[in-house]
Amino acid sequence: MNNRAQMEGLGLILTLAIAIIVGTVLLSGSGGIAGQAGTLTSTSGIVNETFTLPAVNAFIDKANCVNLQGSAIVTNATGAEIVPASNYTFTTRISSTSGLKVLTVQTASQSAYASRSVNASYTCLPQGYAEDASTRAVTPLIVLFAALALAAIALGAAWKKGAFDGI
């Protein structure tokens, strides 16, 4: 028996198995590279979110959002009337509690809707969104090259074992 050759074969199989398992786990799922690429590059559509407008000149944070995209449509709690935009402002600020950049809704002075329940529909950038275009362009390439690296590991192991000798 050739113990050295058997150990090399076993080492190759173990290395290949660990590399493919770890690579697949890192690539897949919501916590993987591919899942995070979606968060980095996609906007969030919020539909009929119900909240209470704060008191006059006060504000509330929308912790899951960073910036407003476009404009918001705010209606009263029943949805029967649109709240005029002069009654509120969507802005961005640094949260005093989390230290993160968050979307903030502030009630304007002289607002007839202060401390009243409203529904809002808007599009925003979620926490973790890559705001600069170059990062959004490179993110899918990271996923692509990670998948290519997994394929190269598998093909390299097959090549080393002589799987392509007859070709």
Secondary structure, DSSP 8 states (H G I E B T S, - for coil): --HHHHHHHHHHHHHHHHHHHHHHHHHSSTTSHHHHHHHHH--EEEEEEEEE--STT-EEEETTEEEEEEEEEEEETTSSSB--GGGEEEEEEE-TTT-SEEEEEEE-TT-TTTT-EEEEEEEEEETT---SHHHHHHHHHHHHHHHHHHHHHHHHHHHHHTTTTT-
